[in-house]
Amino acid sequence: MLNYLLERGLYAAMAAVLIVPEPATLLVFFGFSLGLLAYIGRFAWAVLRDSDAAAHDESSQAIPS
């Protein structure tokens, strides 16, 4: 849902560039920055979750002595 809202907001900002160039360009820049930050955040979260899962798998596969 958040991706959909960000996408629609970015489309609205790009349409506004044709009407009011300076503020709309700033909105497009902010929308792009927010999208990039969201992508980086999701990537970092996936890396953290994957490393936690790998550590859990290694500890569960250890042979008890």
N, C-alpha and C positions, 0 to 999 in steps of 0.2 A: 504494500500500500504506500509506503514511504517513497519507494522508487517511482511509483505512478504519479504521486503528487509532485515530486521533484521534476519529473519529466514534463508534466503539464505546465508547471511553473516556468520551466526553461523555454518551452514553446511560446508561452504567453509573453515572456520577456523578449524573445527574438522577434515576435510580431510587433511588439512595442518599439523596437529599434527603428522600424520604418516610420513611426509617428513622432517619437521624442528621442532623438539619437543619444544624447549624453547620459541622462539617467538610465535609460533602457540598456545602454552598453554596460553600465555599472552593474545593473541587475543580472545581465547575462554573465558577466565576470563572476559575480557572487554565486550564481547558480552553478556555473562550471566548477568553481572552487568547492562548493558544498558537495557536488557529485563526486569530485575527485577525492575529497576527504572521506566520503562514505565508502567509496571503493577501497581506499587504503585501509580504512577501519575494518571492513569485512575481510580483506586479505589478511590483515594482522590477526584478527580473531580466528580465522581458519587455520593459520599457522600455529597459533597457541593451542587451539583445540586438538590439532593433529599431533603436536608434540606431547600433549598430555595423554592422548590416546595411545601413542607409541610407548610412552613410559609405563602406562598401565598394562599394556599387552606384554611388555618385557617382564614386569614383576609377576604377572599371573602365570607366565610360562616357565618360571624358574622351577627347577626340580628340587623338591624338599629333601633334605638329607637327614 
